[in-house]
Amino acid sequence: MAKSKEFRPDWSETPPAEGTFRAIFKYGDPTHFKHPSDQWYIMLKDALGMTDSDFRHKRGEGREPVAMDRPCGLRAAQLDALAAIVGRENTTTDVYQRTRCAYGKTTEEMMELGQGVVREIADLVVHPRHKEDVGHIVRYCHEEKIPVYVFSGGSSVNLGLRPARGGVTLVMNTHMNKLLTLNELNQTATVQPGMLGPAYETALNQAPERLGARRRYTGGHFPQSFEHSTVGGWVVTLGSGQASTYYGDAADMVVSQEYVTPTGNFKTLPYPAAATGPKVNDIMKGAEGTFGILVEVTMKVFRHMPANRRYFSFMFPSWEAAVDASREIAQGQFGRPAVYRISDPEETDRGLKLYGIPALADRFLVKRGYLPMQRCLCLGTVEGDRNYTRLVKRKIRTIAKQHHAIYLGTYASKKWEKTRYREPYMREDLHDYGITIDTLEASVAWDNLHTLHQGVRSYMKKRPRTICMTHASHFYPQGTNLYFIFIGRFDHVDDYRAFQVGILDHIQKYGGSLSHHHGIGRMIAPWIEQHLGKEQMAVLRALKHHFDPRNIMNPGGQLGLDLDETLQRKSR
């Protein structure tokens, strides 16, 4: 057998063929790949108890074509009526397209598709051309009691796209993908929901050339799925971007929205503030398609000043020191960083291996007292006016020093920024050799952070041969988030599900939110009533009944609104 340092797994460099299972579950651009570094490969073998022989044969690649007998359940008259609304060319019953639009990017979905297992799919896929089409479709489906689901970027990681009761899936990013207006006086942009992140950001950055604007702008929202998610998806799932500490979460950026619902259409008012009772604008954020369909959204935009961006990175001696410094920074009232991340000791050491830290740099850190499995990496950026970025970075350096951090310069944060959208591309490499990598995240108040961190990690580490990395990357004066990343080997998808259920149980047990920025979907739905309580769920169900009395909008457990007790017990 070849020595480890000489052996290289046959990481895939072959784009999946169109029409295959792998074409559905592969993350991101089908022609792009990112493989584990040699150091990470060695680390994975050591941590998971594997040898080179475990990386000689792939399994569950899903390169077979999607070919199965799934007849459409709609009547011919219903198909004709929907085709008459959007044009026959904008509808399809093709089984591959129906499957593609029923799946997101959860690990569970990848594991099943890799084995050729397909669960619920829609009867018909429809590509509406504009909001009038959406209105006609929803009204018709309401009359006919046909379930309606929405697909856009396809980056859901909570089973949010699964058409549990068949019906129609509307694909929003085919035609409804444009920036409609830029209002420089109000500093807002009105966007169709299917506009992908890069197209939106480019249009704002190039506003003078494209729109005749006086200034360049940014949307300020950069989730890891940025390249493959849409503006509408950010809003309806309560998404959060990597620069949220400065710009805010997606919900903070929404000024007004326009919705189509089975009982009527409406547009919320675009005031910066109004004391006119509970805000329907807020009620619709995060509804995940259960009340109606978002057809336009007006978002805050910000002046784009990349020349003023300042980078920083630190190494803290401990997790406690990193957390204490971060709280002081979040509560300091001198301004906020844009990107700001702290990694716990295990993520720090795994990350240093992933990026290939030189041995000399490692020895330097150890000599200065920053020890493996104790030290914690912090990195970030500051954006805005030149004087503002100078002030905020200086304040951050002062606070970090007070908490015994060593300044590492700008290299780590610049390297992270360069590759920040590429990390998920490794998941198929690992999957091919029976390794699962996944994440769950929770919001937490400062006074409960260590309890949540220790409690969830304790559960995860009880599973033999399991890597658990944690970081915080969205900061508020009142708290932050914890992002738990786990890597392990699972013999069957049911084993994976059982472990995931245990993590969610322990997040709830130790006082974390069920989700910080990925939404709820069907994956987390079984916990939602216990988390929110019966009264709050009753309010949400009353709203559901008002907007959607026949339960055609994303039915089948989304947000737990129509998840009966039997299903709840079964899911858990």
C-alpha positions in Angstrom: 0.0 0.0 0.0 1.3 3.5 -0.8 2.2 5.8 2.0 -0.4 8.3 3.0 1.6 11.2 1.9 1.9 9.7 -1.6 -1.7 8.5 -2.0 -4.4 10.8 -3.3 -8.1 9.9 -3.4 -9.7 10.1 -6.8 -11.5 13.3 -6.0 -14.1 13.9 -8.6 -13.4 16.4 -11.4 -16.2 15.2 -13.7 -19.3 17.5 -13.9 -22.4 15.4 -13.4 -24.3 14.6 -16.6 -27.6 16.4 -17.1 -30.5 14.3 -16.0 -28.7 12.4 -13.3 -29.2 12.2 -9.6 -25.8 13.8 -9.0 -26.8 16.8 -11.2 -29.6 17.4 -8.6 -27.6 17.1 -5.4 -24.2 18.5 -6.5 -23.6 21.8 -4.7 -23.1 24.9 -6.8 -21.6 25.2 -10.2 -21.5 21.8 -11.8 -18.0 22.5 -13.2 -16.5 23.8 -10.0 -14.8 21.6 -7.4 -12.8 22.1 -4.1 -11.0 19.1 -2.6 -9.7 18.5 0.9 -6.1 19.5 1.3 -3.5 16.8 1.9 -3.3 17.9 5.6 -7.1 17.6 5.9 -7.1 14.2 4.2 -4.5 13.0 6.8 -6.6 14.6 9.6 -9.8 12.9 8.4 -8.2 9.5 8.3 -6.9 9.9 11.8 -10.1 11.4 13.3 -12.5 9.0 11.6 -10.3 5.8 11.9 -9.9 5.4 8.2 -7.0 4.3 6.0 -6.1 4.8 2.3 -8.0 1.7 1.4 -11.2 3.4 2.5 -10.6 5.9 -0.2 -10.1 3.6 -3.1 -13.7 2.8 -4.0 -16.6 5.3 -4.3 -20.2 4.6 -3.4 -23.5 6.4 -3.9 -22.2 8.8 -6.6 -25.6 9.1 -8.1 -24.4 9.2 -11.7 -27.4 7.2 -13.0 -30.1 9.0 -14.9 -33.3 9.9 -13.1 -35.7 7.5 -14.8 -38.8 6.3 -13.0 -42.5 5.9 -13.5 -44.1 8.8 -11.7 -47.3 9.7 -13.6 -48.7 13.2 -13.2 -51.6 13.3 -10.9 -53.3 16.3 -12.4 -56.2 16.0 -14.9 -55.7 16.9 -18.5 -58.1 19.8 -18.1 -56.1 21.2 -15.2 -52.8 20.9 -17.2 -54.4 22.7 -20.0 -55.7 25.5 -17.8 -52.3 26.1 -16.2 -50.6 26.0 -19.6 -53.1 28.6 -20.9 -51.9 31.0 -18.1 -48.2 30.8 -18.7 -47.8 29.2 -22.2 -47.2 25.5 -22.8 -43.5 26.1 -23.1 -43.4 27.2 -19.4 -44.9 24.0 -18.0 -43.5 20.5 -17.9 -44.3 17.0 -16.5 -40.8 15.7 -17.2 -39.8 13.5 -14.3 -36.3 14.8 -14.1 -37.4 18.4 -13.9 -40.1 17.5 -11.3 -37.5 15.8 -9.2 -34.9 18.6 -9.6 -37.4 21.1 -8.3 -38.4 19.0 -5.3 -34.9 18.9 -3.8 -32.6 21.2 -2.0 -29.1 20.7 -0.6 -29.7 18.8 2.7 -27.3 15.9 3.5 -30.3 13.6 3.9 -31.4 14.4 0.3 -27.9 13.8 -1.0 -27.6 10.5 0.7 -30.9 9.3 -0.6 -30.5 10.6 -4.2 -27.0 9.0 -4.3 -28.8 5.7 -3.8 -31.5 6.5 -6.3 -34.2 7.1 -3.7 -36.8 9.7 -4.7 -39.5 10.8 -2.4 -42.4 13.2 -3.2 -42.3 15.3 -6.4 -44.7 17.7 -7.9 -47.1 16.7 -10.6 -46.2 19.8 -12.7 -43.5 22.4 -12.9 -44.5 25.9 -13.9 -42.3 28.9 -14.8 -44.4 32.0 -14.2 -43.4 35.0 -16.3 -44.5 37.8 -14.0 -46.6 38.5 -10.9 -49.8 38.4 -12.9 -49.1 34.8 -13.9 -48.5 34.0 -10.2 -51.9 35.6 -9.3 -53.8 33.6 -11.9 -52.1 30.3 -11.0 -52.7 30.7 -7.2 -56.4 31.6 -7.8 -56.9 28.7 -10.1 -55.1 26.3 -7.7 -57.2 27.6 -4.8 -60.4 26.9 -6.8 -59.2 23.4 -7.8 -57.6 22.6 -4.4 -54.2 22.0 -6.0 -51.1 22.3 -3.7 -48.6 25.0 -4.7 -44.9 25.0 -3.9 -42.1 27.3 -4.8 -38.6 26.6 -6.1 -36.0 29.3 -6.8 -32.3 28.9 -6.1 -32.7 25.4 -4.8 -30.2 26.0 -1.9 -32.6 25.0 0.9 -31.1 22.9 3.7 -34.2 22.2 5.7 -36.3 20.1 3.3 -38.2 23.3 2.5 -38.8 22.4 -1.2 -40.4 19.0 -0.9 -43.8 18.9 -2.5 -45.3 16.6 0.1 -48.7 16.5 -1.5 -47.9 16.7 -5.2 -49.5 19.5 -7.1 -47.6 22.4 -8.7 -44.1 23.8 -8.2 -43.5 27.3 -9.3 -40.0 28.1 -10.5 -39.4 31.8 -9.7 -35.9 32.3 -11.0 -36.5 31.5 -14.7 -38.3 34.7 -15.6 -38.9 36.7 -12.4 -35.2 37.5 -11.8 -34.8 41.3 -12.3 -34.0 44.4 -10.4 -37.0 46.6 -11.2 -36.1 49.9 -9.7 -33.3 51.7 -7.8 -34.4 54.6 -5.7 -31.3 56.6 -4.8 -33.2 59.2 -2.7 -34.6 56.5 -0.4 -31.6 54.2 -0.9 -33.8 51.2 -1.8 -34.1 48.6 -4.6 -37.2 46.8 -5.7 -36.4 43.3 -6.9 -38.2 40.2 -8.2 -37.9 37.3 -5.9 -36.0 35.0 -8.3 -33.0 37.2 -8.7 -29.8 35.4 -7.8 -27.4 36.9 -5.3 -24.5 37.6 -7.8 -26.8 39.2 -10.4 -28.4 41.5 -7.7 -25.0 42.5 -6.2 -23.5 43.2 -9.6 -26.4 45.3 -10.7 -26.0 47.4 -7.5 -22.2 47.6 -7.8 -22.5 48.8 -11.4 -25.5 51.0 -10.9 -23.9 54.1 -12.6 -23.2 52.1 -15.8 -26.4 50.1 -15.8 -29.0 52.4 -14.2 -27.5 55.8 -14.6 -27.1 56.2 -10.8 -24.9 58.7 -9.1 -23.3 56.1 -6.7 -22.4 52.4 -6.5 -24.4 50.3 -4.0 -24.3 46.9 -2.3 -27.0 44.7 -1.0 -24.9 43.8 2.0 -26.2 40.2 2.1 -23.6 37.5 1.5 -24.7 34.0 2.8 -22.4 31.1 2.0 -25.0 30.1 -0.6 -24.8 33.6 -2.1 -23.9 32.4 -5.6 -26.9 30.0 -5.8 -29.6 31.6 -3.6 -32.1 34.3 -4.4 -33.3 37.6 -2.9 -36.8 36.2 -2.3 -35.3 33.1 -0.7 -33.3 35.2 1.7 -36.5 37.0 2.9 -38.9 34.1 3.2 -36.4 32.0 5.2 -35.1 34.8 7.4 -31.6 34.4 6.0 -28.5 36.0 7.3 -25.3 36.9 5.4 -21.7 36.8 6.4 -21.6 40.6 6.8 -24.7 40.7 9.0 -23.1 42.1 12.0 -22.9 45.4 10.1 -25.6 45.3 7.5 -28.2 43.2 9.4 -30.0 40.0 8.6 -32.3 39.8 5.5 -35.3 40.6 7.6 -33.7 43.9 8.7 -33.2 44.9 5.1 -36.8 44.5 4.0 -38.7 47.7 3.5 -41.9 46.4 1.8 -43.2 43.3 0.1 -45.8 42.3 -2.4 -47.6 39.0 -2.0 -50.1 36.8 -3.9 -52.3 34.7 -1.5 -55.3 32.5 -2.1 -57.6 35.1 -0.5 -56.1 38.2 -2.1 -53.0 40.2 -3.1 -51.4 43.0 -1.1 -48.4 45.2 -0.9 -47.1 46.4 2.5 -46.3 50.2 2.8 -42.7 51.4 2.3 -42.3 53.7 5.2 -39.1 53.6 7.2 -41.2 53.4 10.4 -44.9 53.6 11.2 -46.9 53.3 14.4 -49.9 51.7 12.7 -50.3 48.5 14.7 -48.7 45.1 14.3 -46.8 44.9 11.0 -48.0 42.5 8.4 -44.7 43.3 6.7 -42.9 41.5 9.6 -45.5 38.7 9.7 -44.7 37.7 6.1 -40.9 37.5 6.6 -39.9 33.9 7.3 -43.3 32.5 6.3 -41.6 30.1 3.9 -44.4 30.1 1.3 -47.1 29.0 3.8 -49.2 32.2 3.6 -48.6 33.2 0.0 -46.0 33.9 -2.7 -43.6 36.8 -2.6 -43.6 38.4 -6.0 -41.7 41.7 -5.3 -39.6 43.0 -2.5 -38.1 46.4 -1.8 -34.8 46.2 0.1 -32.5 48.6 1.7 -29.2 49.1 -0.1 -26.0 50.6 1.1 -23.2 52.7 -0.4 -20.5 50.4 -1.9 -17.1 51.5 -0.7 -14.8 48.5 -1.1 -11.6 50.6 -1.1 -12.3 51.4 2.6 -12.6 47.7 3.6 -10.2 46.8 6.4 -9.2 43.3 7.3 -8.0 41.8 10.6 -7.4 38.5 12.3 -6.4 37.4 15.8 -5.5 34.4 17.8 -7.1 34.2 21.2 -5.6 32.0 23.9 -9.0 30.4 24.7 -12.7 30.2 23.8 -13.6 32.2 26.9 -11.3 35.0 25.9 -12.6 35.1 22.4 -16.2 35.2 23.5 -15.6 37.9 26.1 -13.8 40.1 23.6 -16.5 39.6 21.0 -19.2 40.6 23.5 -17.3 43.8 24.3 -17.0 44.5 20.6 -20.7 43.9 19.9 -21.7 46.1 22.9 -19.1 48.8 22.5 -21.2 51.3 20.6 -18.3 52.6 18.6 -19.5 50.8 15.4 -19.6 47.2 14.2 -17.4 45.0 12.0 -19.0 43.6 8.8 -17.6 40.1 8.8 -16.7 38.9 12.3 -16.1 35.2 13.2 -14.6 33.3 16.1 -13.9 29.6 15.9 -13.8 27.3 18.9 -10.6 25.3 19.6 -11.6 22.3 17.6 -12.6 24.3 14.5 -9.5 26.5 14.9 -7.2 23.5 14.7 -9.1 21.7 12.0 -9.3 25.0 10.0 -5.6 25.6 10.3 -5.0 22.1 8.8 -7.5 22.8 6.1 -5.7 26.0 5.1 -2.3 24.4 5.5 -0.7 26.5 8.3 3.1 26.4 7.9 4.9 24.5 10.6 7.0 27.6 11.4 3.9 29.6 12.1 2.5 26.9 14.3 5.7 26.7 16.3 5.6 30.5 16.7 2.1 30.4 18.1 2.9 27.5 20.5 5.9 29.3 21.8 3.8 32.4 22.5 1.4 30.3 24.5 -1.4 29.8 21.9 -1.7 26.0 22.3 -3.5 23.5 20.0 -7.1 22.6 21.1 -7.1 25.8 23.3 -6.5 28.7 20.9 -9.2 30.3 19.0 -9.0 32.1 15.6 -10.9 35.3 15.0 -11.1 37.0 11.6 -13.2 39.8 10.1 -13.6 42.9 8.0 -14.8 46.5 8.6 -16.8 48.4 5.9 -18.1 51.9 5.4 -16.6 55.4 5.4 -12.8 55.5 5.6 -12.7 57.2 9.0 -15.3 54.8 10.3 -13.4 51.7 9.2 -10.2 53.1 10.7 -11.9 53.8 14.0 -13.7 50.4 14.3 -10.6 48.3 13.4 -8.5 50.3 16.0 -11.1 49.7 18.7 -11.3 46.0 17.8 -7.6 45.7 18.1 -7.6 47.4 21.5 -10.3 45.1 22.9 -8.6 42.0 21.4 -5.3 42.9 23.0 -7.0 43.5 26.4 -8.2 39.9 26.1 -4.7 38.6 25.4 -5.1 38.1 21.6 -2.2 38.2 19.2 -2.7 40.2 16.0 -2.2 38.0 12.9 -2.5 40.7 10.3 -4.8 40.5 7.3 -3.8 37.2 5.6 -6.3 34.9 7.3 -9.3 37.0 6.7 -8.3 37.7 3.0 -7.8 34.0 2.4 -11.1 33.2 4.0 -12.9 35.8 1.9 -11.3 34.4 -1.3 -12.6 30.9 -0.7 -15.8 31.6 1.5 -18.2 30.3 -1.1 -16.2 27.2 -2.0 -16.1 25.3 1.3 -19.5 23.4 0.6 -18.0 22.0 -2.6 -16.1 19.4 -0.5 -19.3 17.7 0.6 -19.6 15.5 -2.5 -15.9 14.5 -2.3 -16.5 13.3 1.3 -19.9 11.7 0.4 -18.3 9.6 -2.3 -16.2 7.8 0.3 -18.9 7.4 2.9 -18.1 10.6 5.0 -20.9 13.0 6.0 -20.4 16.7 6.7 -23.4 18.8 7.9 -24.3 21.8 10.0 -26.9 23.0 12.4 -27.0 26.5 13.9 -28.7 28.2 16.8 -29.1 31.7 18.1 -28.2 32.2 21.8 -28.0 35.0 24.4 -24.6 35.9 25.8 -25.5 34.5 29.3 -26.3 31.1 27.9 -23.6 30.7 25.2 -21.2 28.5 27.1 -24.0 26.2 28.4 -25.3 25.7 24.8 -21.8 25.2 23.4 -20.8 22.7 26.0 -24.1 20.9 26.1 -24.4 20.3 22.3 -20.7 19.5 21.9 -20.9 17.0 24.7 -23.7 15.2 22.9 -21.9 15.2 19.6 -18.6 14.1 20.9 -20.1 11.1 22.6 -20.5 9.6 19.2 -17.3 7.8 18.4 -15.1 9.1 15.6 -17.0 12.3 15.1 -15.5 15.8 14.4 -17.4 18.7 15.9 -16.4 22.2 14.9 -18.2 25.4 16.2 -18.0 29.0 15.3 -20.0 32.2 15.9 -20.4 34.5 12.9 -23.4 36.8 13.5 -23.1 39.2 16.4 -25.6 41.4 18.3 -25.4 43.4 21.5 -27.6 40.7 23.1 -26.0 37.6 21.8 -24.7 35.7 18.8 -25.1 32.4 17.0 -23.4 29.1 17.3 -22.8 27.1 14.1 -22.2 23.4 14.7 -20.4 21.5 12.0 -20.1 17.8 12.3 -18.2 15.2 10.2 -18.6 11.5 10.7 -19.4 8.2 9.0 -23.0 6.9 8.9 -23.9 3.4 7.7 -27.4 4.4 6.7 -29.4 7.6 6.3 -31.5 6.5 9.3 -28.4 6.6 11.4 -27.6 10.1 10.2 -31.2 11.2 10.9 -31.1 9.8 14.5 -27.9 11.8 15.2 -29.4 15.0 13.7 -32.5 14.6 15.8 -30.3 14.3 18.9 -28.5 17.5 18.1 -31.8 19.4 17.7 -33.1 17.9 20.9 -30.0 19.1 22.7 -30.1 22.6 21.1 -33.6 22.9 22.5 -32.6 21.4 25.8 -29.7 23.8 26.3 -31.6 27.0 25.4 -30.7 27.7 21.7 -33.1 28.7 19.0 -33.9 25.9 16.5 -32.5 27.9 13.7 -30.6 31.2 13.3 -30.6 31.7 9.6 -31.6 28.5 7.7 -35.3 28.6 8.3 -37.5 25.7 9.6 -38.8 23.8 6.6 -40.0 20.3 7.2 -36.8 19.2 8.9 -37.1 21.2 12.1 -40.9 21.4 12.0 -41.4 18.6 14.7 -39.8 20.8 17.3 -41.4 24.2 16.5 -44.5 24.0 18.6 -42.6 23.0 21.7 -40.1 25.8 20.9 -42.7 28.6 20.4 -45.5 27.3 22.6 -49.1 26.6 21.8 -50.3 30.2 21.9 -47.8 31.5 19.3 -48.5 28.5 17.1 -52.2 29.2 17.4 -51.5 32.7 16.1 -49.6 31.4 13.1 -52.3 28.8 12.3 -54.9 31.5 12.5 -52.9 33.6 9.9 -52.5 30.5 7.8 -56.3 29.9 7.9 -56.9 33.5 6.9 -54.5 33.6 3.9 -54.9 30.0 2.8 -58.2 28.5 4.0 -57.9 25.4 1.8 -54.2 24.7 2.8 -52.8 24.8 -0.7 -49.7 26.9 0.1 -46.7 24.6 0.7 -48.7 22.0 2.7 -47.3 18.9 4.3 -45.6 20.1 7.5 -43.8 23.3 6.5 -43.2 25.4 9.6 -45.1 22.7 11.5 -48.4 24.4 10.6 -50.2 21.3 9.4 -48.0 18.6 11.0 -50.3 16.4 13.1 -49.3 14.8 16.4 -48.7 11.4 14.8 -46.2 12.9 12.3 -44.5 14.9 15.1 -43.9 11.8 17.2 -42.8 9.8 14.2 -40.4 12.5 13.1 -38.8 12.7 16.5 
